Amino acid sequence: MGGCRREKGFVRTGSSSFEIDGQLFVPLAVNYILSIRTDRQQPWIGPGVDYADSIWLNQSNERDIGILRGHFEMIKDAGFNTVRLVGFSKLEEKDGHPTIKGRITPFEEKRFRLDSADMRARYLNELEQVIHLVHDAGLKAILLTDMKPGDPYAEGLFIDIAKRFQDDPTVMAYDLFNEPLYFDPEWHDKQYVRRMGQRWDSLMEANAPHQLWTLGLANLREFLEWDPLMLDADFFSFHPYEHEPGQVISEMRFYSEHCPKPWIIGETSIPADGDSVPYAEQLAFAQETLRQSRACKAWGYSWWQFMDVDWPEFHPSFMGVAKQSGRYRTSKGTFVAGAFKPVVEAFNGHDAKNPVGECLCPINYYNWSQGEAFNMRGRLVTEEGKGYQMEW
């Protein structure tokens, strides 16, 4: 799908890499959480409520614009060229209407209906304002649109978003469905997966003909259901995390051998607070996985996430490239609450053209969990419905 796109300034898929106007483009991205914010009267889209932005003070759209501008400039200064925007499109049905929750404080919210023309227009205008800030910072954007299969409200919102930005080259791609392993527990057969892929592909062709689309797949188990062979996504985004020693390096080796489509690392990270986990460990992990991603022919790499947060558990709270303490002045002169952690050294000045060595196959590649026994049973079936039982 993306291989035929040649519109000026848009990211497209070439023979072995992304390209912009015929030139190599390797997305080096960071994930950034957006939140629907409100002053109890009107909603707007602002920085994530868990980032360091004085959430307890009276909020305003104007103030949040300044914070977003500083954050995006900071991301550009860190060496990233792309930002994956998440958290802005989650709909919930309430009394038969699609609604969004606007956050007043981390513990107080107000619900807004998105099926009125005025509110839908306001929402799209707010999102467009965010995309303008991304463009002004010199970044491309991947938009996670949370289009869960079978949800007509989410599909309708995606169509409106796609139409609004169909001529804006700032938007590189849409991530249509994030981690179905966790967010869509119902098992789907391969015919269903193929139909969903065809549906999403047709929606992109009709509403976002100049952008690409992807899926965010959590780990290797996703292949059993959301099989890249069955889907016509322009590229796939994998989310390997170090739950076991060497897991991320091993997963990238697997994708290099078994994913026939273009792919990127869409999320990865380990936490570091400079105390219980030294910053040097996080930096080493970033350097190692970025090198491995390129050696294994990934088309891009994304880090989770922009800034540390204060969540209930340590592991997801300290994965940022920035910490909440300190103060930073961007190259454009904007002051930001927060400061870079040493992990940013892995990305700042990264040259995608430098040689990186071989795609490593760790010694525990086939058994990183150190399991002692396994058993799988099933039935292998041809397209004609013929098959046989198997066990190994």
C-alpha positions in Angstrom: 0.0 0.0 0.0 2.6 2.6 1.1 5.1 1.7 -1.6 3.2 3.7 -4.3 3.0 6.9 -2.3 5.1 9.7 -3.6 3.4 12.8 -2.3 5.9 15.5 -1.2 7.0 15.4 2.4 5.1 12.3 3.4 6.9 9.2 4.8 6.5 6.2 2.5 7.8 2.7 2.4 10.7 2.1 0.0 12.4 -1.2 -0.9 14.3 -1.6 2.4 13.6 1.5 4.5 11.2 4.4 5.0 11.8 7.4 2.7 10.8 11.0 2.4 11.0 12.4 -1.1 13.4 9.6 -2.1 15.7 10.2 0.9 16.3 7.7 3.7 14.2 8.3 6.8 14.7 6.2 10.0 12.2 7.1 12.6 13.8 7.4 16.0 10.8 8.0 18.3 9.7 8.5 21.8 6.3 7.8 23.2 4.4 10.8 24.6 1.2 10.6 26.7 -1.5 13.1 26.0 -4.5 13.7 28.2 -7.9 15.2 27.7 -7.9 18.2 30.1 -10.7 20.4 31.2 -11.5 23.4 33.4 -15.0 21.8 34.1 -16.4 23.8 31.2 -14.6 22.8 27.9 -12.1 20.0 27.1 -8.8 20.4 25.4 -5.8 18.1 24.7 -2.8 18.7 26.9 0.3 16.9 28.3 -0.2 13.7 30.3 -1.5 14.4 33.8 1.3 12.3 35.2 4.0 14.5 33.7 5.5 17.3 35.9 3.2 20.2 35.0 1.7 21.5 38.2 -1.6 19.6 37.7 -2.9 20.8 41.0 -2.9 24.4 39.8 -5.7 26.0 37.8 -5.4 24.7 34.3 -5.8 26.5 31.0 -5.5 25.6 27.4 -3.0 28.3 26.8 -0.7 27.1 29.7 -0.8 23.5 28.4 0.1 24.7 24.9 3.3 26.2 26.3 4.1 22.9 28.2 3.5 20.8 25.0 5.7 23.2 23.0 8.5 22.8 25.5 8.2 19.1 25.7 8.3 18.6 21.9 11.3 20.9 21.6 13.0 18.9 24.3 12.3 15.7 22.5 13.8 17.1 19.3 16.9 18.2 21.3 17.3 14.7 22.6 17.9 13.5 19.0 14.5 12.0 18.2 12.8 12.8 14.9 9.4 11.3 15.6 6.9 11.2 18.5 4.3 8.5 19.0 1.3 10.2 20.6 -1.0 8.1 22.8 -3.8 8.7 25.3 -5.9 11.2 23.4 -8.5 9.0 21.6 -9.9 6.6 24.2 -13.7 6.6 23.9 -16.2 5.1 26.3 -19.9 4.5 25.6 -22.2 6.1 28.1 -26.0 5.9 27.7 -25.6 5.1 24.0 -23.2 8.0 23.3 -19.5 8.1 22.6 -17.8 10.0 25.4 -14.3 11.1 26.5 -13.1 11.9 30.0 -11.5 15.2 30.7 -9.1 15.3 33.6 -9.4 18.1 36.1 -6.9 16.7 38.5 -5.4 13.1 38.5 -8.4 12.1 40.6 -11.2 14.3 39.3 -12.7 14.1 35.8 -15.7 15.2 33.7 -17.2 13.3 30.8 -18.0 14.9 27.4 -20.1 13.6 24.6 -18.3 13.4 21.2 -21.4 12.9 19.0 -22.4 16.5 18.8 -21.1 18.5 15.9 -19.7 21.3 18.0 -17.9 19.0 20.5 -16.4 16.8 17.7 -15.2 20.0 15.9 -13.6 21.3 19.1 -11.9 17.9 19.7 -10.4 17.9 16.1 -9.3 21.5 16.4 -7.5 20.7 19.6 -5.8 17.7 18.1 -4.8 19.8 15.1 -3.2 22.3 17.5 -1.1 19.5 19.0 0.0 18.4 15.5 1.0 22.0 14.7 3.3 22.0 17.8 4.8 18.7 16.7 5.5 20.2 13.2 7.0 23.3 14.7 9.4 21.2 16.8 10.6 19.5 13.6 9.1 16.1 14.4 6.9 13.5 12.6 4.0 12.0 14.5 2.6 8.4 14.8 -1.0 8.6 16.2 -2.3 5.8 18.3 -6.0 5.9 17.5 -7.3 3.0 19.7 -9.6 1.6 17.0 -10.7 -1.6 18.7 -12.3 -4.1 16.3 -16.1 -3.9 16.1 -16.4 -0.5 17.8 -18.3 1.8 15.5 -17.7 4.9 17.7 -13.9 4.4 17.6 -14.0 3.8 13.8 -16.1 7.0 13.3 -13.6 9.0 15.3 -10.7 7.6 13.4 -12.3 8.6 10.1 -12.8 12.1 11.2 -9.2 12.3 12.4 -7.8 10.8 9.2 -9.8 13.2 7.0 -8.6 16.2 9.0 -4.9 15.2 8.6 -4.9 13.5 5.2 -2.9 16.3 3.6 -0.6 16.9 6.5 2.9 15.2 6.1 3.6 15.8 9.8 1.5 12.7 10.4 3.7 9.7 9.4 1.3 6.9 10.4 -1.6 5.7 12.4 -1.2 2.9 15.0 -4.7 1.5 14.6 -4.7 -1.1 17.4 -2.4 -1.3 20.4 -1.4 -4.6 22.0 -4.4 -6.8 21.3 -2.9 -9.5 23.6 -3.8 -7.2 26.6 -6.6 -5.0 25.3 -8.6 -7.5 23.2 -8.7 -10.8 25.2 -11.2 -12.5 22.9 -9.4 -15.0 20.6 -9.9 -14.4 16.9 -9.2 -16.9 14.1 -7.0 -16.0 11.1 -10.0 -15.4 8.8 -11.2 -12.7 11.3 -7.8 -11.2 11.5 -7.6 -11.1 7.7 -11.0 -9.4 7.4 -10.0 -6.8 10.0 -6.8 -6.0 8.2 -8.7 -5.6 4.9 -11.2 -3.3 6.6 -8.5 -1.1 8.1 -6.6 -1.0 4.8 -9.8 0.2 3.0 -10.4 2.9 5.7 -6.8 4.1 5.2 -7.1 4.2 1.4 -10.4 6.2 1.7 -9.5 8.6 4.4 -5.7 8.8 4.9 -4.3 7.9 1.4 -1.0 9.6 2.1 -0.2 8.1 5.5 0.9 4.7 6.6 -0.7 2.4 9.1 0.7 -0.1 11.7 -0.3 -2.3 14.6 1.3 -2.3 18.0 2.0 -6.0 18.9 3.1 -6.8 22.4 5.4 -9.8 21.9 5.9 -13.1 20.1 2.6 -14.5 21.3 0.8 -12.0 19.1 2.0 -13.9 16.0 -0.4 -16.8 16.9 -3.4 -14.5 16.3 -2.4 -11.1 14.7 -0.2 -12.7 12.1 1.8 -10.3 10.0 1.4 -12.7 7.0 -2.4 -12.1 7.2 -2.4 -8.3 7.5 -1.6 -5.7 4.9 -0.2 -3.1 7.4 2.5 -0.9 5.9 4.7 -1.9 8.8 4.5 -3.6 12.2 5.4 -2.1 15.6 6.7 -4.6 18.2 6.8 -3.9 21.9 9.5 -6.1 23.5 10.3 -5.6 27.2 13.0 -7.2 29.3 10.7 -9.5 31.4 13.4 -12.1 31.1 17.2 -11.7 30.7 18.1 -11.1 27.0 14.4 -11.1 26.0 14.5 -7.9 23.9 17.6 -8.9 22.0 16.2 -12.3 21.4 12.8 -11.0 20.2 14.5 -8.7 17.7 16.4 -11.7 16.3 13.1 -13.6 15.9 11.4 -10.7 14.1 14.4 -10.4 11.7 13.9 -14.0 10.8 10.1 -14.4 10.8 8.4 -11.1 10.1 8.1 -10.8 6.3 6.9 -7.2 6.4 8.7 -3.9 7.4 8.9 -3.6 11.2 10.0 -1.2 13.9 10.5 -1.3 17.7 7.4 0.6 18.8 8.1 0.4 22.5 10.9 -0.7 24.7 12.7 0.4 27.9 13.9 -0.5 31.3 13.5 1.7 34.4 16.2 3.7 36.2 16.0 6.2 39.0 19.7 6.7 39.6 19.3 5.0 43.0 18.0 1.4 43.1 18.7 1.1 39.4 21.7 3.1 38.1 21.2 5.3 35.1 24.2 3.6 33.5 22.1 0.4 33.2 19.3 2.2 31.3 21.8 3.8 29.0 23.6 0.5 28.3 20.2 -1.1 27.5 19.2 1.7 25.1 22.6 1.5 23.3 22.5 -2.3 23.0 18.8 -2.5 21.8 19.2 0.4 19.4 22.2 -1.3 17.9 20.5 -4.6 17.7 17.4 -3.2 16.1 19.4 -1.8 13.2 21.5 -4.9 12.9 18.3 -7.0 12.7 17.0 -4.7 9.9 14.3 -2.9 11.9 13.2 0.2 10.0 12.9 2.3 13.2 13.1 2.4 17.0 10.9 3.9 19.7 11.5 4.4 23.4 8.9 4.2 26.2 8.5 7.0 27.3 9.2 10.8 27.4 9.2 11.5 31.2 9.2 9.5 34.4 5.8 9.3 36.1 4.5 8.6 39.6 2.6 5.3 39.1 2.0 2.7 41.8 4.8 0.4 40.7 8.5 1.2 40.2 8.9 -0.6 36.9 6.7 1.6 34.7 7.4 4.8 36.7 11.0 5.4 35.8 11.2 4.5 32.1 11.5 8.1 30.8 14.3 9.8 29.0 13.6 12.7 31.3 13.0 13.0 35.0 10.5 15.3 36.7 13.1 17.1 38.8 15.3 19.9 37.5 14.9 22.5 34.8 15.8 22.4 31.1 16.1 25.2 28.5 15.5 24.0 25.0 17.6 25.0 22.0 14.7 27.4 21.1 14.8 29.0 24.5 11.8 27.5 26.1 12.1 26.5 29.8 10.8 23.1 30.8 10.2 21.6 34.2 12.3 18.4 34.2 15.7 17.4 32.9 17.3 14.6 30.8 18.6 11.4 32.2 21.9 9.9 30.9 19.9 7.5 28.7 19.4 10.4 26.2 23.1 9.9 25.2 22.0 6.8 23.3 19.8 8.9 21.0 21.5 12.3 20.8 23.6 12.4 17.7 22.7 8.8 16.6 23.6 8.3 13.0 21.5 5.7 11.2 24.1 5.3 8.5 26.9 4.1 10.8 27.7 0.3 10.6 26.4 -1.6 13.6 27.6 -5.3 13.2 25.6 -8.5 13.2 22.1 -9.3 14.5 23.0 -11.3 17.6 21.5 -14.6 18.6 21.9 -14.9 22.4 22.9 -18.2 23.9 19.4 -18.5 25.6 17.5 -17.5 22.4 15.4 -20.6 22.4 14.7 -20.6 26.2 15.2 -17.2 27.8 12.8 -18.2 30.6 15.0 -21.2 31.5 12.0 -23.5 31.3 12.6 -27.3 31.6 9.6 -28.6 29.7 7.0 -27.5 27.3 4.2 -29.1 25.3 2.1 -27.7 22.4 -0.8 -29.5 20.7 -2.8 -28.4 17.7 -4.0 -29.1 14.2 -2.2 -27.8 11.2 -4.7 -27.0 8.4 -4.2 -26.1 4.7 -6.3 -23.6 2.8 -8.4 -26.5 1.6 -9.2 -27.5 5.2 -7.1 -30.6 5.2 -4.9 -31.2 8.2 -3.4 -33.5 10.8 -2.9 -33.5 14.6 0.5 -32.6 15.9 2.2 -32.6 19.2 5.8 -31.5 20.1 
